[in-house]
Amino acid sequence: MLNFSLSTSLRPLLAIALMAFAAALTAWMPAAHATIGVWPDTFRAVQMPVSGGTQYVRVGGQGPAALLLHGFGDTGDMWEPLAEALVKNHTVIVPDLRGMGLSSHPEGGYEKTAQARDMAAILDEAGIREIALVTHDIGNMVGYALAALYPQRVTKWVVMDASLPGIGHWDDQLKNPKLWHFNFRGPDVERLVAGRERILLDRFYNELSANPARIDEQTRDHYAALYARPGAIHNAFSGQFAAFAQDAIDNQKLLAKGKLPMPVLAAAPDFWTAE
C-alpha cells in the first residue's frame, strides 16, 4: 500500500509535489496574468496516434522528462502553471487523457492498462525512455497502470487526490455519498447533462474543493466548453468511469506482482483513506 513517510529517496519528489499543488491553486485563482488554456511558446501541441484514435499532447523543454496526467473535471490545461516552471530544466509531456479535452473520442480502450500502453507508445514516439510521473484523479489510475506495467520507465511518482480501483479501501469509497458520480452514467444521464455541463462541473468545484471562490468563472467556462464537445461526457461516463470495474480486476493482478520499485509520494483529501 501507499507509504506516507518521507524518506531520503522521496525528498526530490517533495519539490515537485509542492509545485504541483501551487500550480493547481494558481490555475484556479482569479489571476490577471494567466489565461486558462493558453500555453507558452516553449510548448508545441500535436495529435499523437494511439490505439483507435489520437491523443492531444503538449511537449516542451529539454532535460529529464516529466509526464503530467490530469483527471475528470479538467484537462491537461490544469498543469500549465507547473509545466511552465518545469520546462526551464525538464522535458515536459502533458496529454489530454483518452476521450477528454482535445483528444479524439474512441468508443473503447478506457481500461487504465490500455491507456498506460498508449502512454508508453507516446513516450516511444517522443523518444523518451524514463519519466518522473505526476498524476491527479483519474490520472492516478492511468499512472498506476503505467508504473506497474513499465516500472523501468518511471523513476519517481507524485500521486494526488484519488484512490485506485480494487486496491485498499476502494469498495468503501464506492459507498461514499460524495462519490456518487462514479456510477452516474447511461444514455438518459447523458441526455440530462447535455447542455448543462457547467452545472455538472460546478458540483465538483463547489462541493469537493476547499475554497470554491478560488475557481474563477474563466476557468469554469473553459472546462465546461471542453466537456460540451461532442462525445466528451459520453467518454467520461461510459468510458473512463465505466472502466473502473475492469480496472479493479486489472489492479489486483498488478498488485499481486509486488510493490512498485520507484519512490512514491502520495497526498489525498480527507474523504480518501489509505494504508
N, C-alpha and C positions, 0 to 999 in steps of 0.2 A: 504494500500500500504506500501512500504518499508519506514522505518523511519531511517534517517541517523544521527540523534542526538545521542551523546554518553552519555547515562545515566549511573548512578552508576551500574545498573544491567548489562550493556553491557561491562563494563571495563574488566572483566575477559576474554571476547572474544577478546579484542584487542591484547593481547599477542599471542593468537592462530593465529589470522589473520596475524600478523606481521611475525610469524614463518612460516606460510603457504607461504606468498609472498617470504620470504627469501629462503624457500625450493625450490620453483619453479625456482627462479633465479639460485640457486646452481645447480639444475638439468640441466639447460640449458647452464651453463658456461663451457668452456673447463677447466676441473679440473683433475689433475693427481691423486688426492686422491680418486676419485669416479669412479665407473664403473656402467653405467646405467643398471638397471635390476638385479643387484647383491644386495641382502638384507642381513643384519647382521644375525648371528646365533640366535639372540633373537626372530626371527620370524619363524613360521612354515607356510607352504602353503598347502592348502587342496582344493580339488574339493568338494564343498558342494551342495547337491541336492536342486534344485528349480523346479518350475513348468516347465515341459517339457525339463529339462536338468540339467546342473550343472553350478555353478559359482566358479571361481578360487578366493580364499580368503586367504589373508595373515593375520595372527593373532599373536600378541606378547605382552608381558608385563603383568603387574598387576596394579590394581587400577581403578580409574574412567575411563570409556570407551569412546573412540573417534572413530567415523566412518568417513572415508575419501573417498569421491566419486569423480572420475575423469570425464573428458569429452571426446569429439572427438579429434582425433589427438594424443592422448596419451593413457595410460592405468594406472592402479594402480601404476605402477612404477614411475609415476611423483611425488608421495608422499614420496618416500623413504627418502629423507633428513629430512622432517618433522616427519615422523614416527620414524626415528632413534632418534630424540630429544624427542618426546613424550613418547616413550616406557620406558624411565627411570622411569616414575611415572604414566603411564596410561596403560590400556589395549587398544591396537590399532588394529582396524579392517580395512583392505584395500582390497576390492574386485575389480576385473575387471568386469565392467558392462556387462549386458546381451549381448551375441554375440560379445564381444570385448576382446582383449587380449588373455588370455589363458582359458577364459570361453568357454562353449560349444556354438553351433550355432543353436538354435531352430529357426523355421520359424516364430513363433508368440510370443506374450507376451511382446511386446515392449512398450505398453502403460505404462506411468510412474506410474500410480496407481498400475498396475500389478507388476511392478518392485519393488515398495515400499513394497508390500505384500511379495515379495520374500526376501527383505531385513529384514523384520520383522521375517520371518522364519529363516534366517541365524542367526540373533541375538538370537532367541529362542534356536537354535541348539548349539550356543556357550554359552548359559546360561547367557546372558547379558540382563538386563532389561532396563537400561537407558543409553543414549549416549549423548555426545556432537557431533554435526554434522558439518563437514567441507566439502564444496562442490564446484565444479568448472564446468562451462559449462553445458553439459547435466546432469552432476551430480546434478546441482541445481534443475533440473526439477524432477528428482527422489527424491531428498531431500525434495522439497516442498510437494510432494505427501506423503512422509513418515511422515513429521512433521504435515500435516493436517489430515491424517488418524490415526496417533498414537501420538497425542500431549503429552500424558503422558510419552512417551518414549524418547522424545527429550528435553533435559534440556536447550540447547542453540544451536544457528546455525550461522555459518560463511558462507556466500554465496558470490561467486565471479564470475564475468565475463560473465554472460548471464542472459537474462530476461526469463520470464516464459510464455509459450504458453497461450493465451487467457486472459492475465492479463495486465493491464496498456496499454503501447504503443506497444503491440505485433504486431498488424496489421500494424502499421507504420514500425516496424522493418522488416517485411516481404518484404517491398518495398525498403529497404536499399540495394544498389548495392553491398556492402561488404558482404552481407549475401545470395548471390545467391545460395550457396551450400545447403541451406535448402530445395530447390526443385530440386536438382541435383540428379536424380535417374532414375531407369529403366534399363532394360536389356542391351540396347545399350550403356548407360552411363557406366555400369559396364564393358562392353567389352572395352570401351575406356580406362578405368582406369587400367584394368588388366595388370600387369607387369610394370605399371607406378605409383605405389603407392607413391614412393618417390617424384615424380613430384607433385602429388596432395598435399601431406603433406607440401612440400616446399612452396606452395602457402600460407598456413596458417602461417608458420613460417616467411616467408619473407614479407608478406603484412599486417598481423594482429598483429605482435609483435612490441614492441617499439624499440628493438635492435636485428635484426636477427643474428648479429655476435655472440651473446651470446648462440645461439642454435648450438652446435657443431656438427661435422659430425658423431660422435659416437652416439649421441642422435637421430639424424635424421635417420641414418641407422637402429637403434634399433627399432624405431616405424614403419618404412617402412616395416621391416621384419614381424612385428606382424600384420600389416594391409594387408600384402600379403598372410596371411594364408587363406586357403580355407574357404569361407563364410564370412570373416571379412568385406569386403567392402559391400557386399550384405546386411549384417545385419545392418551396419551403415546407408546405404542409404534407403533401403526398410524396415528396422526395426525401428531404433531409430528416424531418420528424418521423415519417412513417418507417424509415430505415432503422430506427432505434432498436426495434425488437431483434432484427438480424445482427445489428451492431453488438448487442448484449451477448449473443451467442458467439460471435467472432472474437469479442474481447475476452471471454472466458477461455477460449482456446489460446489466445495470445498470452494471457496471464499465466496459463499453465506452463509456458515455456520458461518462466522465471522473471525476475526483476529486470527492469531496464538498467543497462550498464552506465548510462550517462548521468551526470548530476541533474537533479530536478528541483526547481524552486516553485512552490505552489502557493497561491493566495485565493481565498474564496470569501464571499459574503456570509453572514451568519446563518442563512437558511440552508446552506450546504453543510454537510458534515463529512469528515474524512478521518481515516485511521492512519 
